[in-house]
Amino acid sequence: MLAVTMAVFTPHVLRTESIWKAAAWLFMLACAVAAIAAFIRAELLLRRLERDTHSDVPET
């Protein structure tokens, strides 16, 4: 939610704020997007690990 809100307000920030504030804003936006990507990647890895663990158990 934070990354979406920041992306929506980015054009306004780039037009109205100083270079340093805009650069800080873009840095925070990049960090938010990277954090979301890391959470998605971790979720996919956990699902794969869980699926691999259950596939080793023979069904009777």
URWO-V373979 format. One record per backbone hydrogen bond with DSSP energy under -1.0 kcal/mol. CO is the residue of the C=O (numbers start at 1). NH is the residue of the N-H. If there is no record, write none. Layout:
co->CO nh->NH
co->CO nh->NH
This chain:
co->1 nh->5
co->2 nh->6
co->3 nh->7
co->4 nh->8
co->5 nh->9
co->9 nh->13
co->10 nh->14
co->11 nh->15
co->12 nh->16
co->13 nh->17
co->18 nh->22
co->19 nh->23
co->20 nh->24
co->21 nh->25
co->22 nh->26
co->23 nh->27
co->24 nh->28
co->25 nh->29
co->26 nh->30
co->27 nh->31
co->28 nh->32
co->29 nh->33
co->30 nh->34
co->31 nh->35
co->32 nh->36
co->33 nh->37
co->34 nh->38
co->35 nh->39
co->36 nh->40
co->37 nh->41
co->38 nh->42
co->39 nh->43
co->40 nh->44
co->41 nh->45
co->42 nh->46
co->43 nh->47
co->44 nh->48
co->45 nh->49
co->46 nh->50
co->47 nh->51
co->48 nh->52
co->49 nh->53
co->50 nh->54
co->51 nh->55
